[in-house]
Each structure stands twice: as structure tokens, then as C-alpha cells.
């Protein structure tokens, strides 16, 4: 039977927000042009696989600011979750299992 952990509410909230921020950042990056700066398109067929990119208008200052804001928040949350005092209470050999459990708590039915 898998071990269950009694995660503190602030750790659960931090992990949930981290998931949300990462999903939001991923969706934003998929929507944005491939290059931050305006660049011409290119096609490279000489490598082991064909690579093509259309011309990129670059990111607007607002888009750059939004990406930076999300990356900063992602970093803050990752530091909060990984450095939380709860991990000191978990036996060293169980920390990886506990961390994996925390990452998947939102997938479990209550």
C-alpha cells in the first residue's frame, strides 16, 4: 500500500499554484512567435532532420513582460515548494516518494 503524507495546506496551495503558473506559461509560449526578437524565416535541410521556421515578428514588450512575470513567479513557487519546512520532517529515503505524491495530489479523487 502506498504511503500517504499529511501535506501542510500552504505546501499544497504552493504546489497547485506552481502547476497553474507552469500551465499558463506553457500555453503563452506556444501562442507566441518562435523568436523573441524579429527574425527572418529559414529552412535547413542539411541536418539530420529538416528544420523550418517562418519569419518572426518578435514579441511585444507586453508579451516579454508577461513571460518574465510568469517565469519569476514559477521560480518563487519552485523555491517555496522545494525548500518548505515539511521536507525536514520526512525521512531522507522517503523524500522522493513524498515529492512525487505532492506533484500528483490534484489528480487524486478526494
N, CA, C and O of each residue as an XYZ file, in Angstrom:
440
protein
N       0.847     -1.184      0.000
C       0.000      0.000      0.000
C       0.889      1.243      0.000
O       1.807      1.348      0.813
N       0.621      2.185     -0.908
C       1.462      3.376     -0.977
C       1.339      4.223      0.289
O       0.294      4.268      0.937
N       2.424      4.876      0.609
C       2.445      5.764      1.764
C       1.660      7.031      1.442
O       1.754      7.573      0.341
N       0.889      7.489      2.417
C       0.203      8.772      2.259
C       0.883      9.776      3.177
O       1.409      9.420      4.231
N       0.864     11.007      2.769
C       1.530     12.068      3.519
C       0.510     13.138      3.878
O      -0.410     13.425      3.111
N       0.689     13.714      5.043
C      -0.184     14.788      5.502
C       0.490     16.122      5.166
O       1.135     16.739      6.014
N       0.329     16.548      3.918
C       0.980     17.771      3.470
C       0.308     18.987      4.092
O      -0.919     19.041      4.168
N       1.094     19.964      4.537
C       0.513     21.208      5.061
C      -0.260     21.943      3.955
O       0.072     21.836      2.775
N      -1.276     22.676      4.351
C      -2.130     23.359      3.368
C      -1.356     24.383      2.538
O      -1.642     24.553      1.353
N      -0.375     25.072      3.147
C       0.375     26.062      2.369
C       1.258     25.392      1.317
O       1.479     25.953      0.244
N       1.762     24.195      1.620
C       2.561     23.451      0.645
C       1.675     22.964     -0.505
O       2.064     23.051     -1.669
N       0.497     22.457     -0.179
C      -0.454     22.031     -1.215
C      -0.855     23.209     -2.107
O      -0.916     23.077     -3.329
N      -1.124     24.349     -1.490
C      -1.510     25.540     -2.255
C      -0.362     26.013     -3.145
O      -0.579     26.400     -4.294
N       0.850     25.980     -2.615
C       2.016     26.371     -3.406
C       2.223     25.455     -4.598
O       2.517     25.920     -5.699
N       2.071     24.147     -4.381
C       2.227     23.192     -5.479
C       1.138     23.382     -6.528
O       1.413     23.327     -7.726
N      -0.091     23.605     -6.085
C      -1.197     23.814     -7.026
C      -0.967     25.078     -7.853
O      -1.174     25.069     -9.066
N      -0.542     26.161     -7.205
C      -0.270     27.392     -7.951
C       0.895     27.186     -8.913
O       0.890     27.729    -10.017
N       1.891     26.407     -8.502
C       3.018     26.109     -9.387
C       2.533     25.385    -10.645
O       2.960     25.715    -11.751
N       1.649     24.407    -10.483
C       1.068     23.725    -11.648
C       0.348     24.726    -12.552
O       0.503     24.687    -13.772
N      -0.436     25.617    -11.955
C      -1.214     26.586    -12.729
C      -0.308     27.557    -13.485
O      -0.535     27.844    -14.661
N       0.716     28.057    -12.803
C       1.636     29.005    -13.435
C       2.381     28.329    -14.583
O       2.552     28.921    -15.648
N       2.823     27.090    -14.367
C       3.531     26.373    -15.437
C       2.615     26.128    -16.637
O       3.054     26.241    -17.781
N       1.365     25.799    -16.390
C       0.419     25.583    -17.487
C       0.169     26.890    -18.242
O       0.120     26.901    -19.472
N       0.011     27.978    -17.509
C      -0.216     29.286    -18.131
C       0.997     29.717    -18.955
O       0.846     30.218    -20.069
N       2.198     29.521    -18.409
C       3.425     29.878    -19.122
C       3.579     29.025    -20.379
O       3.930     29.539    -21.442
N       3.320     27.748    -20.262
C       3.425     26.852    -21.419
C       2.457     27.265    -22.522
O       2.832     27.309    -23.694
N       1.222     27.565    -22.157
C       0.224     27.990    -23.143
C       0.633     29.306    -23.804
O       0.474     29.471    -25.014
N       1.153     30.232    -23.019
C       1.590     31.517    -23.563
C       2.744     31.321    -24.542
O       2.735     31.898    -25.630
N       3.730     30.519    -24.169
C       4.887     30.298    -25.039
C       4.490     29.602    -26.342
O       5.106     29.840    -27.381
N       3.485     28.761    -26.298
C       3.014     28.100    -27.519
C       2.328     29.088    -28.458
O       2.365     28.921    -29.677
N       1.704     30.114    -27.891
C       1.000     31.122    -28.689
C       1.945     32.143    -29.318
O       1.667     32.679    -30.391
N       3.054     32.405    -28.648
C       3.962     33.465    -29.091
C       4.800     33.026    -30.291
O       4.988     31.832    -30.521
N       5.304     34.003    -31.057
C       6.224     33.666    -32.150
C       7.451     32.921    -31.610
O       7.788     33.034    -30.431
N       8.103     32.173    -32.474
C       9.214     31.327    -32.044
C      10.430     32.125    -31.590
O      11.252     31.605    -30.835
N      10.565     33.363    -32.026
C      11.725     34.181    -31.668
C      11.292     35.420    -30.889
O      10.314     36.079    -31.243
N      12.024     35.722    -29.839
C      11.736     36.922    -29.050
C      11.989     38.167    -29.898
O      11.190     39.104    -29.887
N      13.090     38.173    -30.623
C      13.454     39.295    -31.492
C      12.929     39.036    -32.908
O      12.817     37.879    -33.312
N      12.607     40.078    -33.662
C      12.193     39.867    -35.051
C      13.322     39.206    -35.852
O      14.458     39.682    -35.849
N      12.998     38.118    -36.528
C      13.987     37.405    -37.345
C      13.332     36.914    -38.627
O      12.131     36.648    -38.675
N      14.159     36.800    -39.668
C      13.689     36.220    -40.921
C      13.456     34.733    -40.726
O      14.038     34.107    -39.840
N      12.603     34.183    -41.564
C      12.379     32.746    -41.537
C      13.577     32.019    -42.130
O      14.437     32.635    -42.759
N      13.628     30.713    -41.927
C      14.720     29.931    -42.502
C      14.280     28.490    -42.716
O      13.296     28.018    -42.146
N      15.046     27.815    -43.555
C      14.829     26.399    -43.816
C      16.194     25.732    -43.858
O      17.081     26.177    -44.586
N      16.367     24.679    -43.091
C      17.636     23.950    -43.044
C      17.349     22.479    -43.307
O      16.776     21.784    -42.467
N      17.750     22.021    -44.468
C      17.524     20.620    -44.824
C      18.812     19.817    -44.785
O      18.805     18.630    -45.110
N      19.919     20.438    -44.394
C      21.216     19.758    -44.411
C      21.453     18.905    -43.172
O      22.320     18.032    -43.192
N      20.725     19.127    -42.119
C      20.936     18.377    -40.874
C      20.277     17.013    -40.910
O      19.786     16.579    -41.952
N      20.268     16.352    -39.793
C      19.677     15.008    -39.706
C      18.155     15.053    -39.783
O      17.504     14.036    -40.018
N      17.595     16.251    -39.583
C      16.161     16.431    -39.780
C      15.921     17.833    -40.333
O      16.709     18.752    -40.110
N      14.841     17.971    -41.041
C      14.500     19.253    -41.653
C      13.977     20.211    -40.584
O      13.129     19.844    -39.771
N      14.486     21.431    -40.594
C      14.041     22.458    -39.651
C      13.598     23.674    -40.458
O      14.350     24.203    -41.277
N      12.377     24.101    -40.213
C      11.854     25.291    -40.884
C      11.185     26.196    -39.858
O      10.499     25.729    -38.949
N      11.393     27.474    -40.019
C      10.730     28.456    -39.177
C      10.262     29.601    -40.066
O      11.013     30.063    -40.925
N       9.036     30.059    -39.871
C       8.570     31.225    -40.625
C       9.211     32.491    -40.047
O       9.804     32.462    -38.969
N       9.084     33.583    -40.769
C       9.572     34.859    -40.239
C       8.857     35.151    -38.921
O       7.667     34.876    -38.770
N       9.598     35.707    -37.982
C       9.034     36.010    -36.666
C       8.985     37.514    -36.458
O       9.995     38.197    -36.631
N       7.821     38.036    -36.089
C       7.736     39.463    -35.793
C       8.349     39.807    -34.435
O       8.502     40.982    -34.100
N       8.696     38.790    -33.663
C       9.219     39.014    -32.318
C       8.090     39.194    -31.320
O       6.913     39.191    -31.679
N       8.465     39.350    -30.080
C       7.483     39.541    -29.017
C       7.341     41.027    -28.733
O       8.304     41.786    -28.842
N       6.149     41.429    -28.374
C       5.927     42.816    -27.965
C       6.495     42.998    -26.549
O       6.717     42.018    -25.839
N       6.725     44.238    -26.147
C       7.179     44.459    -24.767
C       6.209     43.891    -23.726
O       6.634     43.384    -22.688
N       4.905     43.978    -24.009
C       3.919     43.416    -23.076
C       4.044     41.898    -22.985
O       3.949     41.328    -21.898
N       4.257     41.244    -24.127
C       4.434     39.786    -24.123
C       5.697     39.389    -23.366
O       5.694     38.429    -22.596
N       6.770     40.133    -23.591
C       8.018     39.857    -22.873
C       7.826     40.031    -21.370
O       8.324     39.231    -20.578
N       7.108     41.071    -20.984
C       6.863     41.324    -19.561
C       6.014     40.217    -18.945
O       6.260     39.801    -17.813
N       5.016     39.739    -19.688
C       4.157     38.662    -19.178
C       4.947     37.368    -18.991
O       4.781     36.678    -17.985
N       5.803     37.039    -19.954
C       6.641     35.839    -19.831
C       7.573     35.986    -18.631
O       7.725     35.048    -17.847
N       8.184     37.131    -18.483
C       9.103     37.357    -17.363
C       8.375     37.252    -16.030
O       8.891     36.661    -15.081
N       7.176     37.826    -15.959
C       6.384     37.760    -14.725
C       6.061     36.310    -14.361
O       6.194     35.912    -13.204
N       5.638     35.529    -15.346
C       5.305     34.121    -15.088
C       6.545     33.303    -14.720
O       6.489     32.453    -13.832
N       7.651     33.559    -15.397
C       8.890     32.831    -15.070
C       9.358     33.165    -13.655
O       9.811     32.285    -12.922
N       9.249     34.424    -13.277
C       9.640     34.831    -11.929
C       8.751     34.161    -10.887
O       9.241     33.663     -9.873
N       7.456     34.150    -11.135
C       6.528     33.510    -10.186
C       6.775     32.005    -10.120
O       6.718     31.414     -9.042
N       7.048     31.387    -11.263
C       7.362     29.955    -11.291
C       8.597     29.672    -10.431
O       8.619     28.708     -9.665
N       9.605     30.503    -10.560
C      10.824     30.333     -9.769
C      10.539     30.486     -8.279
O      10.992     29.673     -7.473
N       9.794     31.520     -7.911
C       9.451     31.739     -6.499
C       8.712     30.538     -5.917
O       9.008     30.094     -4.808
N       7.759     30.022     -6.668
C       6.971     28.880     -6.180
C       7.811     27.609     -6.101
O       7.667     26.830     -5.159
N       8.682     27.394     -7.077
C       9.542     26.207     -7.049
C      10.464     26.243     -5.833
O      10.682     25.220     -5.185
N      11.000     27.413     -5.527
C      11.855     27.561     -4.342
C      11.036     27.339     -3.074
O      11.493     26.667     -2.149
N       9.835     27.897     -3.028
C       8.971     27.719     -1.856
C       8.657     26.248     -1.623
O       8.798     25.748     -0.507
N       8.230     25.551     -2.680
C       7.841     24.145     -2.544
C       9.043     23.281     -2.190
O       8.966     22.463     -1.274
N      10.144     23.450     -2.897
C      11.301     22.576     -2.660
C      12.002     22.873     -1.340
O      12.657     21.994     -0.780
N      11.876     24.091     -0.839
C      12.534     24.446      0.413
C      11.608     24.473      1.619
O      11.991     24.948      2.688
N      10.402     23.972      1.455
C       9.413     24.013      2.536
C       9.893     23.217      3.753
O      10.552     22.187      3.608
N       9.564     23.692      4.927
C       9.984     23.051      6.182
C       9.457     21.618      6.313
O      10.024     20.818      7.057
N       8.383     21.291      5.600
C       7.810     19.947      5.666
C       8.831     18.877      5.295
O       8.833     17.794      5.880
N       9.699     19.171      4.328
C      10.638     18.153      3.843
C      11.616     17.715      4.922
O      12.133     16.600      4.857
N      11.883     18.555      5.904
C      12.772     18.175      7.008
C      12.124     17.128      7.905
O      12.819     16.395      8.609
N      10.799     17.056      7.884
C      10.071     16.086      8.709
C       9.967     14.714      8.043
O       9.604     13.734      8.693
N      10.282     14.643      6.754
C      10.178     13.389      6.003
C      11.542     12.708      6.012
O      12.565     13.352      5.783
N      11.550     11.403      6.278
C      12.807     10.649      6.279
C      13.493     10.811      4.925
O      12.835     10.828      3.884
N      14.802     10.928      4.948
C      15.567     11.170      3.728
C      15.216     10.183      2.624
O      15.048     10.582      1.472
N      15.105      8.923      2.951
C      14.803      7.904      1.949
C      13.404      7.982      1.380
O      13.119      7.371      0.350
N      12.525      8.725      2.032
C      11.129      8.831      1.588
C      10.826     10.139      0.856
O       9.709     10.328      0.373
N      11.795     11.035      0.768
C      11.523     12.366      0.215
C      11.143     12.344     -1.260
O      10.266     13.098     -1.682
N      11.788     11.496     -2.044
C      11.442     11.444     -3.471
C      10.001     10.968     -3.630
O       9.235     11.540     -4.407
N       9.636      9.920     -2.892
C       8.266      9.409     -2.953
C       7.270     10.478     -2.500
O       6.223     10.661     -3.120
N       7.602     11.175     -1.425
C       6.715     12.226     -0.917
C       6.574     13.352     -1.941
O       5.476     13.868     -2.155
N       7.674     13.727     -2.564
C       7.635     14.801     -3.563
C       6.766     14.390     -4.756
O       5.984     15.191     -5.268
N       6.909     13.145     -5.187
C       6.092     12.664     -6.302
C       4.610     12.641     -5.916
O       3.745     12.964     -6.730
N       4.330     12.260     -4.681
C       2.943     12.286     -4.201
C       2.388     13.704     -4.225
O       1.252     13.924     -4.644
N       3.183     14.654     -3.778
C       2.735     16.043     -3.767
C       2.436     16.530     -5.183
O       1.434     17.208     -5.409
N       3.298     16.189     -6.127
C       3.103     16.645     -7.504
C       1.798     16.137     -8.101
O       1.227     16.772     -8.987
N       1.326     14.992     -7.615
C       0.142     14.374     -8.212
C      -1.095     14.438     -7.316
O      -2.077     13.746     -7.585
N      -1.071     15.244     -6.268
C      -2.229     15.311     -5.372
C      -3.478     15.828     -6.070
O      -4.582     15.402     -5.730
N      -3.341     16.731     -7.034
C      -4.523     17.269     -7.705
C      -5.168     16.236     -8.617
O      -6.305     16.434     -9.045
N      -4.481     15.135     -8.930
C      -5.039     14.092     -9.798
C      -5.831     13.052     -9.024
O      -6.492     12.209     -9.630
N      -5.780     13.093     -7.702
C      -6.444     12.089     -6.876
C      -7.846     12.525     -6.499
O      -8.061     13.683     -6.143
N      -8.807     11.606     -6.574
C     -10.146     11.946     -6.075
C     -10.120     12.037     -4.555
O      -9.399     11.284     -3.901
N     -10.884     12.932     -4.001
C     -10.928     13.079     -2.533
C     -11.840     12.066     -1.898
O     -11.991     12.051     -0.677
